[in-house]
């Protein structure tokens, strides 16, 4: 036979079919060659599968017996038997039995190895079989794809077109029509392919959901259209579900389903009504499904007829569920009267949704609607809702156990329902606090509602509206409402508290809550007002009630005082503020409260409660306390903190002297202790003038202020008027770096001797400056004596200490006391 290469060469030399291309011919040849190769390979793999199946069956038959114990157990058993044989005395027969057991154990071990080897061979065969099955499935899928591709190219060549001009379509064929479409031996399907020039493939398995079978068609657009038309003719008779509304169902089934039978006869279809033609609770008010069997055109004509606007209409009139019994009548007499008057329509009551339903043709429904509405006016009660937007109106209607509403019920024979719970909406921008539903026949409804509105109008003419602060509400009500009850009884009026909007935040009643809102949220006094309404009774009683209520409210006015610093309010709350707090009570302030943050610390705001005069006096006392406790923070050097706080052996510290002289309280912070990173400050607390005088006194004490020439007049007056400050002196002696050590002495011995000799002075050695400085502070006489002693000590030896200083250091020296010239400076 010729080789495959020669066959492919002959195919390439084959003349092209009409409409075909050389590329398609080559592709077809390659696809056929690949198809043949895949078929041969699949047959080879199947033969291999047969051999593997036979081998697996033979391995399973030849599988040796399985040993219950494993090898480790058998070996352990042999060791125990050997040990028993060698260590124990036994009879000859027992020894033979023992040896027999040892031989059996050895045989079992050998059988165990044989069984394991056989199992390994069996597993290997099974793995080969699984691989062959996977290969067969892969080849089958490839063959299916190749076959479909070859058919497509062959179809294109047979039709004289290129394959890209072919189109495909999928058609769902009912399972019952699949056999008729295929024909005996597939003759119908083959005729369809030949006549229309298409390929047709019908799936073998139906769709599990709807039972249809997919038909795949492929060909030119013209042939595809012919094939689809042929298929439609074959499966033309179908059964389709058609959904109809309650109105359409009513038209079809009334008069013993006369219209339904007529449609079946004219359109040659069969119509089955699911649930039957009788009315039942399950189908009431719901769409009904019709199972229609016939050709699609007839079914479409039926749907068009059912959906035409003139076929059926439905009118659903709203109906109160509670009044359904009035509409139906005793034994359904009202419905029967309507049915007699309008026989062409159907009447129904939808109890679940509160609707009266009229079904029929549009013309008949519109006629019947007039009769139904006339019947409604005769039997139904009409409702009118009156919206109450003022709680005073509601109180006027409910006063004296609802006397006004009872009169309306008895006089007009009306039913009244009052609703006050939940969100009732708004009316003209105001919140509705209550709804009064008036129910009566049309003739009596208007007068009944008007009587209620007249009572509301009287209330509006008498109403007096009073706004008070929220903290005054408890005082107005009194314990258990006793105060407001007393005013109602004494003056014969109605006093109502106007409830705020539930959606809004509740207004506070305690001072601590009020001050929190004012400080944290910036709430204004206008937002903290509550309303009381006074009405009813005579004019004199209303006037007296208004006067008494306003008097109570006037003693609950609020005033907030904010200290300039939070530290002040903390001192106000401590023992230092005890006199001021006592003065607040004496001035008539009924209650006060300081604001605190989330951590409980005071923030600087204090709110007062009382009359206008009491609030003015209380604010004045707080202002005086604030003026007397002004705070001034003064930056100083860290070494100056110890200098101010230290005390001499005899006498007071400089801090105590300055506090007594100026009347200012002082506190030092940041002294340069190990680990202390806080800045050094002198915190002064007192009046503004006292703090200023203390500031200059500290500068004078530390030697930074030579005289009072540049000091403000007020502070200078305090400094000059203080004998204690005038009796003190501060002298600064500059030293070179090499003279500091001898002056201090070993372990500070020299300085300690000086302090013992001059117990009233303080000596500061500031060796961190350039040049170093010895500062002597204390009473004038003691300071001069100590300085003189230091001068002698420093000049006893003839040594001259030379220190090179910067121009800035020269300026520092120039600012020191020249009267104690202990050095000679030469500027170069």
ABEGO torsion letter per residue (X at the ends): XBBAAAAAAAAAABBBBBGBBAAAAAAAAAAAAAAAAAAAAAAAAAAAAAAAAAAAAAAAAABBBBBABBAAAAAAAAAAAAAAAAABBBBAAAAAAAAAAAAAAAAAAAAAAAAAAAAAAAAAAAAAAAAAAAAAAAAAAAAAAAAAAAAAAAAAAAAGBBAAABBBBBBBBBAAAAAAAAEBGGAAAAAAAAAAGBBBBBBABBBAAAGBBBBBBBEBAAAAAAAAAAAAAAAABBBBBBBBBAAAAAAAABGGGAAAAAAAAAAGBBBBBBGEABBBAAABGBBBBBBBBEBAAAAAAAAAAAABAAABBBBBBBBBAAAAAAAAEBGGAAAAAAAAABAABBBBBBAAAGBBBBBEBAAAAAAAAAAAAAAAAAABBBBBBBBBABAAAAAAAABGGGAAAAAAAAAAGBBBBBBABEBAEBBGGBBBABBBBBBBBAAAAAAAAAAAAAAAAAAAAABBBBBBBAAAAAAAAEBGGAAAAAAAAAAGBBBBBBBBBAABBBBBABAAAAAAAAAAAGBBAAAABBBBBBBEEBAAAAAAAAAAAAAAAAAABBBBBBBABAAAAAAAABAAAAAAAAAAAAAGBABBBBBBBAAGBBAGBBBBBEBAAAAAAAAAAAAAAAAAABBBBBBBBAAAAAAAABBBABEBBAAAAAAAAAGBBBBBBGAGBBGBABBBBBBBBEBAAAAAAAAAAAAAAAGABABAAABBAAAAAAAAABAAAAABBBBBBBBBAAAAAAAAEBGGAAAAAAAAABAABBBBBBAABOBBBBBBBEBAAAAAAAAAAAAAAAAABABBBBBBBBAAAAAAAAABBAABBABBBBBX
